[in-house]
């Protein structure tokens, strides 16, 4: 009876796996379903700008989750619009340059394991890096010294920042730099990767790589300091067993030689805050080489637990921004387990390795930031984002409490809501600007009020920056914070 029951359970489990696999496949749709609206958007823009442009799409038979495809639709339409507006030259200019009078834009879809890549390429003028630098300086995204030190690849990635534009004026298509930052936001929301290549006079290529599905994937389960975590299997380039002697420590931190080059090595338990510097004591490491785009990192773990199909669920909003975590799955007992994001994992490993073995990769300690908001959700979200970026954060639930705390100690920045019971944010900024001591600390208003007159009131009160919650962007938020605190 025991043998029969065991055999029946195994057969039933196999049948259930088949049902789940087929059900998951039914949820996938072909990429070509969005080709028509993309082409329509391109032709509308080309007609409006008086340009002749051809469009070709490839790889439409590749399938991906409908929710992912819907989320990508607007980003892909913006990519081809940007190619026509910024890339393709007017017909007379193309003829003068010896190019065909009709420009060309292509969109290619390619599957890579459990991820899928959308590549948009044009044969236009390419990105004017000098114009990008000027726009970044005007927007205050970087100093002149920082811009001068940027490599070409870093300069090209500036086109995804809000407000950065190579146009001197405003166009109906792109506005004033409003466009490609939408592509970046969508890619980040899908835990994807974004790339750009450009050659002056030859054209520009943009790539978005995202998971085929946000809900189901094959993952490698890993034990790290007693915690079980899932790593997407398609991001695991290789698994190794490394002796501690094979890990070298140079001026840039721990590294291992892999395929003829040095890549950073870090303990996963240390990254998760469970290691206590154990990297210096473990004799042998179960190591996975994780790949994100062209970057690799060696991640040391206690042991591998095997592969499994997991259903990835989004994290609750109260968790805030966790760049290293893509979501969570549940084990057989219903215990949540983090699903790590490959890009966030590689980035964290590179930062952690640079800090040296057994040391935390924390920025130099600066004065804490004071977040003032009567909304619990907003306070927790901003606190999570700022603490994840290495800042010390103090909280106040009202402008009155914030003013009292500001008088008790020095802060590096005030992050203030406007609409609060009693004293509002405008009044808080005015009072601190009028104080000889408190006035030395910059103040940033983060509010739901987007009217031009409210922005003007913020400037008149003395706010150093004004950000609207409905347009909130984490990268821009952190970049502004770092600029204001120096």
C-alpha positions in Angstrom: 0.0 0.0 0.0 2.9 2.3 0.8 4.5 1.6 -2.5 1.2 2.1 -4.4 0.5 5.4 -2.5 4.0 6.7 -3.2 3.7 5.8 -6.9 0.3 7.5 -7.2 1.6 10.7 -5.5 4.5 10.9 -7.8 2.3 10.4 -10.9 -0.2 13.0 -9.6 2.7 15.5 -8.9 4.0 15.0 -12.4 0.5 15.6 -13.9 0.1 18.7 -11.8 3.4 20.0 -13.0 2.3 19.5 -16.6 -1.0 21.3 -15.9 0.9 24.2 -14.3 3.4 24.4 -17.2 0.6 24.5 -19.8 -1.4 27.0 -17.8 1.6 29.3 -17.6 2.2 29.0 -21.4 -1.5 29.9 -22.0 -0.8 33.2 -20.2 2.0 34.1 -22.6 1.2 36.2 -25.7 3.3 36.8 -28.8 5.3 39.9 -28.9 4.0 40.8 -32.4 0.6 41.8 -30.9 2.1 45.3 -30.1 3.9 45.8 -33.4 0.9 47.5 -35.0 0.5 50.3 -32.4 4.2 50.8 -32.3 4.4 51.2 -36.1 1.3 53.5 -36.0 3.0 55.7 -33.4 6.1 55.9 -35.4 4.3 56.9 -38.6 2.3 59.5 -36.8 5.5 61.1 -35.5 7.3 60.9 -38.8 4.3 62.5 -40.6 4.1 65.3 -38.0 7.9 66.0 -38.4 7.8 65.8 -42.2 10.2 62.8 -42.3 10.1 59.6 -44.3 10.9 56.6 -42.2 10.5 52.8 -42.7 9.8 50.4 -39.8 10.7 46.7 -39.6 10.0 44.4 -36.7 11.5 40.9 -36.1 11.0 38.1 -33.6 7.3 38.7 -33.0 6.8 34.9 -32.5 8.5 35.1 -29.1 6.1 34.9 -26.2 6.1 36.6 -22.9 3.6 37.4 -20.1 0.8 39.7 -21.2 1.3 41.9 -18.1 4.9 42.4 -19.0 4.1 43.2 -22.6 1.3 45.7 -21.6 3.8 47.4 -19.3 6.4 47.7 -22.1 4.0 49.0 -24.7 4.3 52.7 -23.9 8.0 52.4 -23.3 8.6 50.8 -26.7 6.4 53.4 -28.5 8.4 56.1 -26.8 11.6 54.5 -28.0 10.6 54.5 -31.7 9.2 58.0 -31.4 12.5 59.2 -29.9 14.4 57.4 -32.7 12.4 59.4 -35.3 12.5 62.7 -33.4 16.1 62.7 -32.2 17.8 60.2 -34.5 16.5 60.3 -38.1 17.7 63.4 -39.9 15.5 65.5 -42.3 15.6 64.1 -45.9 17.8 66.9 -47.3 20.4 66.4 -44.6 20.4 62.6 -45.2 21.0 63.1 -48.9 23.8 65.6 -48.2 25.5 63.1 -45.9 25.3 60.3 -48.5 22.6 58.4 -46.7 19.3 57.0 -48.2 16.6 59.7 -48.2 14.3 57.4 -46.2 15.4 56.7 -42.6 15.0 53.3 -41.0 14.0 52.1 -37.6 14.0 48.4 -36.5 12.6 46.6 -33.5 14.0 43.1 -32.8 12.7 40.7 -30.1 15.0 37.9 -28.9 14.6 35.4 -26.2 17.6 34.7 -23.9 16.7 32.0 -21.4 13.9 33.1 -19.2 14.4 36.8 -20.3 13.5 38.6 -23.4 15.3 41.5 -25.1 13.7 44.3 -27.2 16.3 46.1 -29.4 15.3 49.4 -31.1 17.9 50.7 -33.7 17.9 53.6 -36.1 20.3 54.8 -38.8 20.2 58.4 -37.8 22.6 61.0 -36.5 23.5 59.3 -33.2 23.6 60.8 -29.7 25.3 64.2 -29.4 27.3 63.5 -26.2 28.3 67.2 -25.8 24.7 68.3 -25.9 23.8 65.6 -23.3 26.6 67.0 -21.1 25.3 70.5 -21.4 21.8 69.4 -20.6 22.9 67.4 -17.6 24.8 70.5 -16.3 21.8 72.8 -16.8 19.6 70.3 -14.9 22.1 70.1 -12.0 22.4 66.3 -12.4 26.2 66.5 -12.2 29.0 69.0 -11.7 31.4 70.0 -14.5 34.1 67.9 -12.9 31.8 64.8 -12.7 30.7 65.3 -16.3 34.3 65.6 -17.5 35.2 62.3 -15.7 32.3 60.3 -17.3 33.2 57.5 -19.7 31.3 57.4 -23.0 28.9 54.6 -21.9 28.1 56.6 -18.7 27.5 59.8 -20.7 25.1 57.9 -23.0 23.1 56.6 -20.1 22.4 60.2 -19.1 19.7 60.4 -21.8 17.5 58.3 -19.6 17.5 61.0 -16.8 14.5 63.3 -16.4 14.9 66.6 -18.3 18.0 65.6 -20.2 17.5 66.4 -23.9 19.7 67.1 -27.0 17.0 69.4 -28.4 17.5 73.1 -27.9 13.8 73.8 -27.9 10.6 72.0 -27.0 9.0 69.5 -29.5 5.5 68.1 -29.4 7.0 64.6 -29.5 9.7 64.8 -26.8 8.8 67.9 -24.7 11.7 69.1 -22.8 13.6 65.9 -22.1 10.4 64.0 -21.2 10.5 60.6 -22.9 13.4 58.2 -22.3 13.1 58.6 -18.5 9.7 56.8 -18.9 11.6 53.9 -20.6 14.0 53.8 -17.6 11.1 53.8 -15.1 9.3 51.0 -16.8 12.4 48.9 -17.1 13.2 49.4 -13.4 9.6 48.5 -12.4 10.0 45.2 -14.3 13.4 44.5 -12.8 14.9 44.7 -16.2 18.1 46.0 -17.7 18.6 49.0 -20.0 21.4 49.5 -22.5 22.3 52.1 -25.1 24.9 52.2 -27.9 25.5 55.1 -30.3 27.9 56.1 -33.0 27.9 59.7 -34.2 26.4 59.8 -37.7 25.6 56.1 -37.8 22.7 55.7 -35.4 21.6 54.6 -32.0 20.6 51.3 -30.5 18.5 51.0 -27.3 17.9 47.6 -25.5 15.4 46.6 -22.9 15.9 43.1 -21.3 13.1 42.0 -19.0 11.8 38.7 -17.5 9.4 36.7 -19.7 7.1 36.5 -16.8 6.7 38.4 -13.5 4.8 35.6 -11.8 6.6 32.3 -12.5 10.2 31.4 -13.1 12.8 28.6 -12.5 15.0 29.6 -9.5 18.1 28.2 -7.8 17.4 27.9 -4.1 20.4 28.9 -2.0 21.2 28.6 1.7 23.0 31.8 3.0 23.6 32.0 6.7 20.5 29.9 7.5 18.3 31.9 5.2 16.8 30.3 2.0 16.7 32.7 -1.0 15.9 32.2 -4.6 18.1 33.4 -7.5 16.6 33.3 -11.0 18.2 30.4 -12.8 18.7 32.2 -16.1 20.9 34.7 -14.3 23.2 32.0 -12.9 26.1 31.8 -15.4 28.0 29.1 -13.6 28.3 27.3 -10.3 31.7 26.6 -8.7 33.3 25.3 -5.5 36.0 27.7 -4.4 38.6 27.3 -1.7 39.3 30.3 0.4 42.8 30.5 -1.0 41.4 31.1 -4.5 39.9 34.4 -3.3 42.3 37.3 -3.5 42.1 40.6 -1.8 43.5 43.6 -3.7 43.1 47.3 -3.3 39.6 47.1 -4.8 38.3 44.3 -2.5 37.8 40.5 -2.8 37.9 39.0 -6.3 38.3 35.7 -8.1 39.8 34.9 -11.5 37.0 33.6 -13.8 37.5 32.9 -17.5 40.7 34.8 -17.5 39.5 38.0 -15.8 39.0 39.1 -12.2 35.4 39.5 -11.0 34.2 40.6 -7.5 33.6 38.0 -4.9 31.3 38.5 -1.9 29.5 36.4 0.7 25.7 36.3 0.1 25.2 36.0 3.9 27.1 39.2 4.3 25.1 40.9 1.6 21.9 39.9 3.5 23.3 41.1 6.8 23.6 37.6 8.3 27.3 36.8 7.8 29.2 38.8 10.4 32.3 38.8 8.2 32.3 35.1 7.7 34.1 35.4 4.4 37.4 35.4 6.1 36.8 32.1 7.9 35.0 29.6 5.6 37.4 27.1 3.9 35.3 26.2 0.9 32.5 28.2 -0.8 29.6 27.0 -2.9 29.7 29.8 -5.5 27.4 31.0 -8.2 28.6 33.4 -10.9 25.7 35.8 -11.5 25.4 37.7 -14.7 23.6 41.0 -15.3 24.2 42.3 -18.8 28.0 42.3 -19.4 28.7 42.4 -15.6 29.5 39.3 -13.5 29.9 38.7 -9.8 30.9 35.6 -7.8 28.5 35.1 -4.9 29.6 32.7 -2.1 26.9 30.7 -0.3 26.7 27.9 2.3 25.1 25.4 -0.1 22.8 25.0 -3.0 19.4 23.4 -2.3 18.3 22.7 -5.9 16.1 24.3 -8.6 12.4 24.7 -8.4 9.6 26.6 -10.1 8.5 29.6 -8.0 5.6 32.0 -8.2 7.0 35.5 -7.6 4.8 37.8 -5.7 5.4 41.6 -5.3 6.7 42.9 -2.0 4.2 44.9 0.2 4.5 48.7 -0.3 5.7 49.1 3.3 8.9 47.3 2.4 10.0 50.3 0.4 12.7 50.1 -2.2 14.9 47.0 -1.9 17.1 47.1 -5.0 18.5 43.6 -4.4 15.1 41.9 -4.0 12.7 41.3 -7.0 9.9 39.9 -4.9 9.0 36.9 -2.7 7.9 33.3 -3.1 6.5 30.9 -0.5 7.8 27.5 0.4 5.7 24.4 1.2 5.0 25.6 4.7 3.9 29.1 3.5 7.1 30.8 4.7 8.1 33.8 2.5 11.5 33.6 0.8 13.1 36.5 -1.0 13.7 36.3 -4.8 16.9 38.2 -5.6 17.1 40.6 -8.5 20.2 39.7 -10.7 21.1 43.4 -11.5 20.6 44.5 -7.9 22.7 41.5 -6.7 25.6 42.2 -9.0 25.6 45.9 -8.2 25.5 45.2 -4.4 28.3 42.6 -4.8 30.5 45.1 -6.6 29.9 47.8 -4.0 30.4 45.3 -1.2 33.6 43.9 -2.6 35.2 47.3 -3.0 34.8 47.8 0.7 37.1 44.9 1.5 36.6 41.5 3.1 34.4 41.6 6.2 33.6 45.4 5.9 30.4 47.0 5.1 30.2 49.1 2.0 28.7 52.1 3.7 29.3 55.7 2.6 31.1 58.1 4.9 28.9 59.1 7.8 27.2 62.5 7.4 24.7 64.5 9.3 21.3 62.7 9.4 18.3 63.7 7.2 15.0 64.8 8.8 11.9 63.6 7.0 8.8 65.6 7.9 5.4 64.2 6.8 2.1 63.5 8.5 1.5 60.4 6.2 2.9 57.2 7.8 3.1 55.5 4.3 5.1 58.4 2.8 7.5 58.6 5.9 8.2 54.8 5.7 8.7 54.9 1.9 11.1 57.8 2.0 12.9 56.4 5.1 13.4 53.0 3.3 14.7 54.6 0.2 17.1 56.8 2.0 18.4 54.2 4.5 18.9 51.7 1.6 21.1 54.4 0.1 23.2 54.7 3.3 21.7 57.7 4.9 20.7 58.1 8.6 17.1 59.2 8.8 15.1 60.9 11.6 11.3 61.3 11.3 8.8 63.9 12.4 5.0 63.7 12.0 4.4 67.4 11.9 6.1 70.7 11.0 6.0 71.7 14.7 7.8 68.5 15.7 10.2 68.9 12.9 11.1 72.4 13.9 11.7 71.3 17.5 14.0 68.5 16.3 15.8 70.9 14.0 16.7 73.1 16.9 18.0 70.2 19.0 20.6 69.0 16.6 22.2 69.6 13.2 20.8 67.9 10.1 22.1 67.6 6.6 18.7 68.2 4.9 15.1 68.7 5.6 12.7 66.7 3.4 9.3 68.3 4.0 5.7 67.7 3.0 3.5 70.8 2.3 0.0 69.8 3.3 0.1 69.0 7.1 -2.2 69.9 10.0 -1.2 73.1 11.7 2.0 74.6 10.3 2.4 73.6 6.6 5.7 72.9 4.7 5.9 76.4 3.2 5.9 78.0 6.7 8.4 75.5 8.0 10.8 76.4 5.2 10.3 80.1 5.8 11.0 79.8 9.5 14.1 77.8 9.0 15.4 80.2 6.3 14.9 83.1 8.7 17.0 81.4 11.4 20.7 82.1 11.2 21.6 78.5 12.2 18.8 76.5 10.7 19.0 78.4 7.4 22.3 76.8 6.6 20.6 73.4 6.1 18.9 73.0 2.7 15.2 72.1 2.6 13.5 70.0 -0.1 9.7 70.0 -0.5 8.1 66.7 -1.5 4.3 67.3 -2.1 1.3 66.3 -4.1 0.7 69.9 -5.0 1.9 70.4 -8.7 0.4 73.8 -9.6 2.9 76.4 -10.9 1.9 78.8 -8.2 2.7 76.2 -5.5 6.2 75.8 -7.0 6.6 79.5 -7.0 5.6 79.7 -3.3 8.2 77.0 -2.5 10.9 79.0 -4.3 9.8 82.2 -2.5 9.9 80.4 0.9 13.5 79.4 0.2 13.2 75.6 -0.7 16.3 74.2 -2.4 14.2 71.8 -4.5 10.5 71.0 -5.2 9.4 67.4 -6.1 5.8 66.4 -6.9 4.7 63.0 -5.5 2.8 62.0 -8.6 6.0 62.4 -10.6 8.1 60.7 -8.0 11.2 58.9 -9.3 13.5 57.1 -6.9 16.7 57.7 -8.9 16.0 61.4 -9.3 15.0 61.7 -5.7 18.3 60.2 -4.5 20.3 62.2 -7.0 18.7 65.4 -5.7 19.4 64.4 -2.1 23.0 63.7 -2.8 23.4 67.0 -4.6 21.8 69.0 -1.8 23.8 67.3 1.0 27.1 67.6 -0.9 
